[in-house]
Amino acid sequence: MLTIFQWDSSKSNCVSYPVEQLPPSCRDLHPDDIWWIDLSNPTEEEEERILGQFLRVHTLTFEDITRPRREADHGSHLPKVEEFPDYLFVIVNPLPPKLIQLIQANDGNRRPLLFSQRSAQQKHRPQLSSVLNHQVLITHHYEPLTCVSAARQFLERHAQSARRGPDYLFHQILDAMVDEYAPVVDRIATQLDKLEIRLFTEPTPQLLARLLRMKRFVTELRKTIILEREVLARLIRGEFELVDDREVVYYRNVYDHLVRYTQLVESAREMVSDLMETHLSAMSNRLNEVMKVLAMISTTVLPMTLVAGIYGMNFKYMPELDWSFGYPMALAMMVILALGSLLFFRWKRWL
């Protein structure tokens, strides 16, 4: 679907522009107009119309933008930023909308559903590709994204802010995308605290599997956030002419939030690794306790088995065989030896 928004110098609000009236090229636009073209799950014809004719991009840029459609098995492209003579090209990986909905739907649920078997299937990371110049911002994605919707809602309430330019519009999208990390990081911290408590009471294989899923998720999240942080670091250094100096401070604010989330995710990754090691230690200690009990039982029963073996040898001339108190005496010896073993363990503080 192709959606076009226009902010012209004669109007104070945003106008939804019909696709049929879109000029053939961005060079035909009025110098004071600002445009935002959003391609949400576009067709190949729409991609060619916008990225091949209206604002013609480099072949490598087009391949990176359309990679999720052409190479679905390889997943999304990693975050990056590239500058070309006529435009600035940026790729970021927002959180999957289904994951955000899952967190919101289970916000008050006690069960840790974020890393359950159901959420473990949410491995796909969307790709948001953006191309911008002095007048036009083009966003491209193959599934609905929460950050794009949030930026659109903001601009509906503050239409005049779009007059600042495509770099400001793109900042709004990045700001909304980074804000999506807040509930995820909070949920990670909450579940780590709960898992830490459960770890010492019931270290089960199911708990270890949950920790493995959490580690995989946190590792992928950390890799994405670090790459996005590098993208924002380049945007705030003033490397690109298409990012105005007055907008750098807004990008710096987004960068600061991303740095904080990076530190929290890094702490979570270390804590997950520590919890996994603690889980293995707890399982080993539990096994040692079981083996200790079994060894004590075997040691206690061993003298009793010795007495039973001696008097079960069926020799003809055994003094106690014809004695009327032979059987009670054998039982008494077994009991005394068992109690003696237990008292010895108690004295050694093994019990």
C-alpha positions in Angstrom: 0.0 0.0 0.0 1.3 3.4 -1.0 0.4 6.4 1.3 1.6 9.9 0.5 1.5 12.9 2.8 2.2 16.5 1.8 2.9 19.7 3.8 2.9 22.7 1.5 3.8 26.3 2.3 0.2 27.6 1.9 -1.4 25.2 4.4 -0.8 24.5 8.1 -2.0 20.9 8.0 -1.1 17.7 6.4 -2.7 16.7 3.1 -3.1 13.1 2.0 -2.0 13.2 -1.6 -3.5 10.9 -4.2 -1.0 8.5 -5.9 -2.3 9.4 -9.3 -1.3 13.0 -9.0 2.2 12.3 -7.8 4.8 14.1 -10.0 7.0 11.9 -12.2 10.1 12.9 -10.3 11.0 14.6 -7.0 12.7 17.3 -9.1 9.3 18.5 -10.1 8.2 19.3 -6.5 7.6 22.8 -5.2 10.8 23.9 -3.4 8.9 24.6 -0.1 6.9 21.4 0.0 7.7 18.5 2.4 6.6 14.9 1.4 6.4 11.7 3.2 5.8 8.6 1.1 5.1 5.4 3.1 5.3 2.1 1.3 3.7 -0.6 3.5 3.9 -4.0 2.0 4.2 -2.5 -1.5 3.9 -4.3 -4.8 6.8 -4.5 -7.2 5.1 -1.9 -9.4 4.8 0.5 -6.5 8.5 0.0 -5.6 9.5 0.7 -9.1 7.3 3.8 -9.3 8.7 5.4 -6.2 12.3 4.0 -5.9 13.0 3.6 -9.6 11.2 6.7 -11.1 10.2 9.3 -8.5 13.4 9.2 -6.5 15.7 6.9 -8.3 18.0 5.0 -5.9 21.2 3.1 -6.5 20.9 -0.5 -7.5 22.5 -1.7 -4.3 20.2 0.4 -2.3 17.2 -1.1 -4.1 18.5 -4.6 -3.4 18.9 -3.9 0.3 15.4 -2.4 0.6 13.8 -5.4 -1.2 15.9 -8.1 0.5 13.1 -9.3 2.8 11.0 -10.1 -0.3 13.7 -11.5 -2.5 15.6 -13.4 0.2 13.0 -14.3 2.8 15.2 -17.2 4.1 18.1 -14.8 5.0 15.9 -12.5 7.1 16.1 -8.7 7.3 19.2 -6.6 6.6 21.1 -5.4 9.6 20.9 -1.7 10.6 23.2 0.6 8.6 23.4 4.2 7.2 24.8 5.2 3.8 25.1 8.6 2.1 24.7 9.0 -1.7 25.0 12.2 -3.7 21.2 12.7 -3.9 19.9 11.0 -0.7 20.6 9.4 2.6 19.8 5.7 3.1 19.1 4.2 6.5 18.0 0.7 7.6 16.8 -0.1 11.2 15.1 -3.2 12.7 12.1 -2.3 14.9 10.6 -4.8 17.2 8.0 -7.2 15.7 4.5 -5.8 16.1 3.3 -9.2 17.4 5.8 -9.1 20.2 4.7 -5.6 21.2 1.1 -6.8 21.2 2.0 -9.8 23.2 3.7 -7.7 25.9 0.7 -5.3 26.1 -1.8 -8.1 26.2 0.0 -9.8 29.1 1.1 -6.7 31.0 -0.8 -7.8 34.1 -0.3 -11.5 33.7 1.8 -13.3 36.3 3.0 -15.9 33.8 6.3 -14.9 32.0 4.9 -15.2 28.5 7.6 -13.1 26.8 9.9 -16.1 26.7 7.4 -18.9 26.5 7.2 -21.4 23.7 4.7 -19.1 21.9 6.9 -16.0 22.0 10.0 -18.0 21.0 8.5 -18.3 17.5 8.8 -14.5 17.1 12.3 -14.6 15.8 11.6 -12.5 12.7 12.8 -8.9 12.9 11.1 -6.4 10.6 13.2 -4.2 8.4 12.4 -0.4 8.0 14.2 1.2 5.1 14.3 5.0 4.8 15.4 7.2 2.0 15.4 11.0 2.5 16.6 14.1 0.8 15.9 17.8 1.4 12.2 17.5 0.6 11.1 13.8 0.6 11.1 11.0 3.2 10.4 7.6 1.8 9.8 4.7 4.3 9.6 1.1 3.2 8.4 -1.9 5.2 6.7 -5.2 4.4 4.5 -5.3 7.5 2.7 -2.7 9.6 5.1 -1.1 12.1 4.1 0.5 15.4 6.7 3.2 15.2 5.5 4.4 11.8 1.9 4.5 13.1 3.0 6.4 16.2 4.9 8.9 14.1 1.9 9.4 11.9 -0.3 10.0 14.9 2.1 12.6 16.3 2.2 14.5 13.0 -1.6 14.4 12.8 -1.6 16.3 16.1 1.4 18.5 15.3 1.2 19.1 11.6 3.3 22.3 11.7 6.3 20.4 13.0 6.6 18.6 9.7 7.7 21.9 8.2 11.1 21.3 9.8 11.9 18.8 7.0 12.3 15.1 6.3 15.1 14.8 8.8 12.7 15.8 11.6 10.1 13.4 10.3 12.6 10.6 10.3 13.6 11.5 13.8 10.0 11.0 15.0 10.0 7.5 13.6 13.3 6.6 15.2 12.1 8.1 18.5 9.0 6.0 18.5 11.0 2.9 17.5 13.4 3.4 20.4 10.6 3.9 22.9 9.3 0.5 22.0 12.3 -1.0 23.8 11.2 0.3 27.2 8.5 -2.2 28.0 10.6 -5.1 26.6 13.6 -4.2 28.8 11.3 -3.8 31.8 9.8 -7.2 31.2 13.2 -8.8 30.8 14.3 -7.3 34.2 11.1 -8.4 35.9 11.3 -12.0 34.6 15.0 -12.2 35.5 14.1 -11.3 39.1 11.3 -14.0 39.2 13.6 -16.6 37.6 16.3 -15.9 40.1 13.9 -16.7 42.9 12.7 -19.9 41.3 16.2 -21.0 40.5 17.0 -21.8 44.1 13.6 -23.5 44.8 12.9 -25.6 41.7 15.8 -25.7 39.2 14.1 -27.8 36.5 15.0 -28.5 32.9 12.0 -26.4 31.8 13.5 -23.5 33.7 16.8 -24.0 31.9 15.0 -24.1 28.5 13.4 -20.8 29.4 16.7 -19.3 30.2 18.1 -20.5 26.9 15.3 -18.8 25.0 15.8 -15.6 27.0 19.5 -15.7 26.3 18.9 -16.1 22.6 16.4 -13.2 22.6 18.6 -10.9 24.6 21.6 -11.6 22.4 19.7 -10.8 19.2 18.3 -7.7 20.8 21.7 -6.6 22.0 23.2 -7.0 18.5 20.4 -5.0 16.9 20.6 -2.2 19.5 24.4 -1.9 19.2 24.1 -1.6 15.4 21.3 1.0 15.6 23.4 2.9 18.2 26.2 3.1 15.7 23.8 4.4 13.0 22.6 7.1 15.4 26.2 7.9 16.4 26.9 8.8 12.8 23.8 10.8 12.5 24.6 13.0 15.5 28.3 13.6 14.4 27.2 15.9 11.6 28.6 13.6 8.9 25.6 14.1 6.6 24.4 17.3 5.0 20.8 16.0 4.9 20.6 16.0 8.7 20.3 19.7 9.7 22.3 21.0 12.6 19.2 22.0 14.5 17.9 18.5 14.3 21.0 16.9 15.6 20.0 17.6 19.2 16.8 15.5 18.7 18.8 12.7 17.2 21.2 13.0 20.2 18.2 12.6 22.6 17.2 9.4 20.8 20.9 8.2 20.9 21.0 8.8 24.7 17.9 6.6 25.2 19.4 3.9 23.0 22.6 4.0 25.0 20.7 3.5 28.2 18.7 0.6 26.8 22.0 -0.9 25.5 23.4 -0.9 29.0 20.3 -2.5 30.4 20.3 -5.2 27.8 24.0 -5.8 28.4 23.3 -6.2 32.1 20.5 -8.5 31.3 22.7 -10.6 29.1 25.3 -11.0 31.8 22.6 -11.8 34.4 21.1 -14.5 32.1 24.6 -16.1 31.7 25.1 -16.0 35.5 21.6 -17.5 36.1 22.4 -20.3 33.7 25.7 -21.1 35.5 23.8 -20.9 38.8 21.1 -23.2 37.5 23.8 -25.8 36.5 25.4 -25.4 39.9 22.1 -25.9 41.7 21.3 -29.0 39.6 24.8 -30.4 40.5 24.3 -29.7 44.2 20.9 -31.4 44.1 22.5 -34.4 42.4 25.2 -34.4 45.0 22.6 -34.4 47.8 20.8 -37.3 46.2 24.0 -39.3 45.8 24.9 -38.5 49.4 21.6 -39.9 50.7 21.9 -43.0 48.5 25.5 -43.6 49.7 24.5 -43.3 53.3 21.7 -45.8 52.8 24.0 -48.2 51.1 26.6 -47.8 53.9 24.0 -48.4 56.5 22.6 -51.5 54.8 26.0 -53.0 54.1 26.8 -54.3 57.7 23.3 -55.7 57.9 23.8 -57.5 54.6 27.1 -58.9 55.9 25.4 -60.4 59.0 22.6 -61.9 56.8 25.2 -63.3 54.4 27.2 -65.0 57.2 24.2 -66.7 58.6 22.9 -67.7 55.2 25.9 -69.8 54.2 24.3 -73.1 55.2 27.4 -74.7 56.9 26.5 -77.7 59.0 28.6 -76.8 62.0 27.6 -73.2 62.9 27.3 -72.6 66.6 24.2 -70.3 66.5 22.1 -72.5 64.1 20.8 -74.7 66.9 20.5 -71.9 69.4 17.0 -70.8 70.3 18.1 -67.1 70.5 20.1 -67.2 67.2 17.5 -65.5 65.1 16.8 -62.6 67.6 20.5 -62.2 68.1 21.1 -61.8 64.3 18.3 -59.2 64.1 19.7 -57.3 67.1 23.2 -57.2 65.5 21.7 -55.8 62.3 19.8 -53.1 64.2 22.9 -52.2 66.3 25.1 -52.0 63.3 22.6 -49.7 61.5 22.2 -47.4 64.5 26.0 -47.3 64.9 26.4 -46.3 61.3 23.8 -43.5 61.7 25.4 -42.3 64.9 28.8 -42.2 63.2 27.4 -40.1 60.3 25.8 -37.8 62.8 29.1 -37.5 64.7 30.9 -36.6 61.4 28.1 -34.1 60.6 27.2 -35.8 57.4 23.6 -35.9 58.4 
